[in-house]
Amino acid sequence: MFANPFKLKKLGILGMNKRNIHYIGAHNDRKYYPLVDNKLKTKIIAQSAGIAVPKLIKTIERQSQLRYLKEILEGIDGFVLKPSQGSGGKGILVIVKREGEEFIKANGQRLELRDIQRDISNILSGLYSLGGKPDIAMLETLVEFDPIFDRYSYEGVPDIRVITYRGYPAMAMLRCSTRESDGKANLHQGAVGVGLDIATGKALFAVQHGSPVTHHPDTGYDFSELEIPHWERILTLAASCYEVTHLGYLGVDIVLDKNLGPLILELNARPGLAIQIANRTGAVKRYDVIDRQQANLDVAQRVKFSMEHFGRKTGEG
Amino acid sequence: MSRRLQALLITFILAFTGFFIVWYKVGVLGIPFLPHEKRSVYTVGAEISFVGQKKSVLVSMALPEPQEGMQILSEDVASSGFGYAEGETKEGKRAEWSRRNVVGPQKLYYSLEVLIEPGEYKPKHPITPSEQETETLSDLPNILQDTAKNLLHDVRSRSADTHSFVAQLIKDFSAKEPSQAVKILLAQAGETKIDLLYRLLRYRKISVRKIHGLFLESARRNIVLTPMLDVYDGKNWQLYDLKKGKVIRDKNFFVWQQGSASLIEVTGARKSNISFSVNERQVPVQNLLEKKELVKKAAILDFSLFTLPISAQNAYRHILLVPFGALVVVLLRILVGLRTSGTFMPVLIALAFMETTLSAGLIMFILIVGMGLVIRSYLSSLNLLLVARISAVMIVVILIMSFMSILSFKLGIKEVLTVTFFPMIILAWTIERMSILWEEEGAREVFIQGGGSLIVAVCAYFVMSDPFVSHIAVNFPELLLVVLAVIIMIGRYSGYRLSELIRFRSMVE
């Protein structure tokens, strides 16, 4: 029933308490949190640092703007609506296309204009934000997902989560939505996590609800054939967030756009622990290696180091 | 200093301070650590009787002084028609009754309540100069002086130190067949045994004083005070019973009078008599605390909750329990890894359960939250703004609650009536949070977090409603420092949670 805690420690598995005290507490200064908790701020600062992000169409800050929503959405076929301070994907509305007066969600559900107005109204009144603070709704261009993922995602948004520790990419996984997760890339809700080899971007293991799977439960494709394109660019993008956010322990969520390549979707100052299960590797071992590295290396050097040291080795796992 | 070390240090200081105050209160002040502990309170009554002779009567009685190891809780005088006053004299405090033109048999009553304090008895009366004055025996006839000196010489040869000397002397005076010398002294000196012994000892330059007191036991009536000699050997005072010789200072021995003054003086009446009675009753210590009888004596207790008005005390009775609930939340979240909706919502729910009962509270909670979720989901389709919607949910919650109370009253289920006090804000917020969770994360998460909240709330309820916990929370609020220390310590715990041992099970295999 229970795993032996000493064995877990020997494997270097990071637990929630240790994460909170030794990684988040020690490396993430709280004053930098608003930057990542507020997606609008993240986007602005990332853009100014030359980091690729999905384009912001418009922000909606007041309920009164909802009256002109029709005009605002004029000529925009696909878009993403999200609260700037939401967490865990709450309140995000993805519209893939329009048919006449109706808006079609990624899962095929049809919405009217007033449904969208209601969602924005909820966002503005703070329903999805931490502590119920009034919020701003962001209208973003729809990412045109690289078709490479079509086989590994059901109705949704596949994204790549890279954990960077002190600016080094330490661990990565692909999060694939399933029918069970309702098109969301949230592992809690039944999305599949696929561990990725830091050296190559190839799939290592896949897990759903903490148990190993070999094929996508809905599309039936074998995860072992999966290889992420633009891998080094993805790692570079993730690693460069360190300079921008000053957060030593960071989860970087990246999507692959068909035309634009990797884009940063979101940053997370409190990334979860399931990535270890998807990689079948304890995170602490890698963090310890990084802790022994000298500071002040630039992004390219850090990425190179990670790719050399954290790749799949024979016998590992 | 590293943060880890700082946390350890703070933990240690807090825990030490908390335990030290508890030790002081239990060991020194005698506040019981366990609830329902009882303490003996003795009622000591003096009954003075005399017969009036159509004259003014003045009655003066020696009153006990405050003494080590005993606490006088209250005193009471019953003397109809007599004026009563307490006066301070050189020999100590005295009670005085007075009345003009007294006819016939009269009775005066004086009583006090005594509590024996815990801990070792350590007498530390200083020696007053009058006790150190030496005796000369010169007022005795010559023949008696010689007899006394011979007796003392004889006793001295049979003794080794002050204590054995006193013991031997008393033994001589208490023997069934006393020696010739003792017989002569008792017969001709015209003094009582205690006065004579007192004289002889002082003649030997031994510090000694006369004490009259009584043993606090249950239900004794018509007793007289036991005379005792208190002898100082340069280090300790030692009590000597005039019949039995040396006695170990009994914790039950209550000193009524010290010194040579008379116990009672009655002028203007005849057949005056005084007798004492002792009665024991068991009093829960809680009552003593609440009546502030224990409180007034120690400065540390002067700052305790018992000095507050009763209504404020009652409020703190609940508030002081919250930290123990918080401790349960910390344990179950950090060490076990249960997920709850909101950090301290479970404590609030547990507080609500304490107002109802657990079973009624649980049923009501699940019913109201369940019905609230249904109504909330309809309200959300009406497109309301957030604040308006929460308010609407709250009103609906109140309606459901009142309806349930009325219905259950008609059905004769009384427990549900208390539910009206169920904090409705908590319920409304729970419904709101749960419904958002349902929309965003699905029903599974609602059951995980809702179930987690209820499990933690039930655990917190059991801890907070435990009589022992509520007793120590109210009587030993300094234990909150220890709770704080434990919480800080757990806050530095970076090991695995119990749930993670299950979660990462597959990694080991």
Interface residues (C-beta under 8 A of the other chain):
Chain A: M1 F2 A3 N4 P5 K7 L8 K9 L11 I13 G15 M16 N17 K18 I21 H22 Q63 G88 G89 K90 G91 R114 R118 S121 N122 S125 G126 L127 Y128 G132 D182 N186 H188 Q189 V207 G210 S211 P212 L273 Q276 I277 R280 G282
Chain B: I334 G337 N383 L385 L386 V387 I436 E440 E441 G442 R444 E445 R492 Y493 S494 G495 Y496 R497 L498 E500 L501 I502 R503 F504 R505 S506 M507 V508
